[in-house]
Amino acid sequence: MSRKGSEAGYQDYPLYYAQMDVFVSASRLEGGPIPLIEAMMCNVFPVASDTGFSTDIIRHGENGFIFDVEASTDTICAYIEQAFTMDVDVHTTVKHLSWKNFSLDVQKLLKD
């Protein structure tokens, strides 16, 4: 079986995110994580390690939870449990981070 046949298409990602209430990113090293933005765009409450740009978009306790990469499993699980009780419109806190806005910002920088 080819690998391509077993992977979801990018256009289907919103369908998968719509099935989530909480998104957990427990990376020790991260360049983004772009899936964090994708999940938040779909109004999924994040619980993420302090890697990449997670602290740039998550306001701890408001629109998500951030934990140290060395945090205990108990700490992470407590945040996950608490995340299920949060009633926050996460999407509104990241809607400015669209690819369209990003490309417009880059175009503006190139003109200046």
C-alpha positions as CSV (number, residue, x, y, z in Angstrom):
1,M,0.0,0.0,0.0
2,S,1.4,3.4,-0.9
3,R,1.8,5.9,1.9
4,K,-0.1,8.5,0.0
5,G,-3.3,6.3,0.2
6,S,-3.1,6.3,4.0
7,E,-2.7,10.0,4.6
8,A,-5.5,12.6,5.0
9,G,-5.5,15.4,2.5
10,Y,-4.8,18.9,3.9
11,Q,-8.2,20.0,2.8
12,D,-9.7,17.5,5.2
13,Y,-7.8,18.7,8.3
14,P,-10.6,21.0,9.4
15,L,-12.9,17.9,9.5
16,Y,-10.5,16.2,11.9
17,Y,-10.0,19.3,14.1
18,A,-13.8,19.8,14.3
19,Q,-13.9,16.4,16.1
20,M,-11.5,17.7,18.8
21,D,-12.2,19.7,22.0
22,V,-8.5,19.8,23.1
23,F,-5.3,19.7,21.1
24,V,-2.1,18.5,22.9
25,S,1.3,19.3,21.5
26,A,3.9,17.7,23.8
27,S,7.0,18.3,21.7
28,R,10.4,18.8,23.2
29,L,11.7,20.7,20.1
30,E,9.4,22.4,17.6
31,G,9.9,24.8,14.6
32,G,6.3,26.0,14.9
33,P,4.1,24.2,15.6
34,I,1.8,25.0,12.6
35,P,-0.7,22.3,13.8
36,L,-1.2,24.4,16.9
37,I,-2.3,27.4,14.8
38,E,-4.5,25.1,12.7
39,A,-6.2,23.6,15.8
40,M,-6.7,27.0,17.4
41,M,-8.2,28.3,14.1
42,C,-10.7,25.5,14.4
43,N,-11.5,26.7,18.0
44,V,-9.8,23.7,19.6
45,F,-8.4,24.6,23.1
46,P,-4.6,23.9,23.1
47,V,-2.3,22.4,25.7
48,A,1.2,22.8,24.5
49,S,4.8,22.5,25.5
50,D,6.9,25.7,25.7
51,T,8.5,25.2,22.3
52,G,8.6,27.0,19.0
53,F,6.2,30.0,18.9
54,S,3.6,28.5,21.3
55,T,4.1,31.2,23.9
56,D,3.7,33.8,21.2
57,I,0.1,32.7,20.5
58,I,-1.1,31.1,23.7
59,R,-1.9,33.3,26.7
60,H,-1.6,30.7,29.5
61,G,-5.0,30.2,31.2
62,E,-6.9,32.3,28.7
63,N,-6.7,30.8,25.3
64,G,-4.7,27.7,26.1
65,F,-2.2,26.2,28.5
66,I,1.6,26.1,28.2
67,F,3.8,23.6,30.1
68,D,7.5,23.3,30.5
69,V,9.1,20.6,28.3
70,E,10.3,18.9,31.5
71,A,6.8,19.0,33.1
72,S,5.6,15.8,34.7
73,T,2.9,13.7,33.2
74,D,0.7,14.6,36.1
75,T,1.1,18.3,35.3
76,I,0.3,17.8,31.7
77,C,-2.7,15.6,32.4
78,A,-4.1,18.2,34.9
79,Y,-3.9,20.9,32.1
80,I,-5.7,18.5,29.7
81,E,-8.5,17.9,32.2
82,Q,-8.8,21.6,32.9
83,A,-8.8,22.3,29.2
84,F,-12.1,20.3,28.8
85,T,-13.8,22.8,31.2
86,M,-12.7,26.0,29.3
87,D,-15.4,27.9,27.5
88,V,-13.3,30.2,25.2
89,D,-13.6,31.3,21.6
90,V,-10.0,30.3,20.8
91,H,-10.4,31.1,17.1
92,T,-10.8,34.9,17.7
93,T,-7.4,35.0,19.4
94,V,-5.6,33.7,16.4
95,K,-7.8,34.6,13.4
96,H,-5.2,37.3,12.4
97,L,-2.7,34.5,11.8
98,S,-4.1,33.4,8.4
99,W,-1.9,32.6,5.5
100,K,-3.5,35.5,3.6
101,N,-2.5,38.0,6.3
102,F,1.0,36.5,6.5
103,S,1.4,36.9,2.7
104,L,0.2,40.5,2.8
105,D,2.7,41.3,5.6
106,V,5.5,39.8,3.5
107,Q,4.4,41.8,0.5
108,K,4.4,44.9,2.6
109,L,7.9,44.2,3.9
110,L,9.2,43.7,0.3
111,K,7.7,47.0,-0.8
112,D,9.3,48.9,2.0
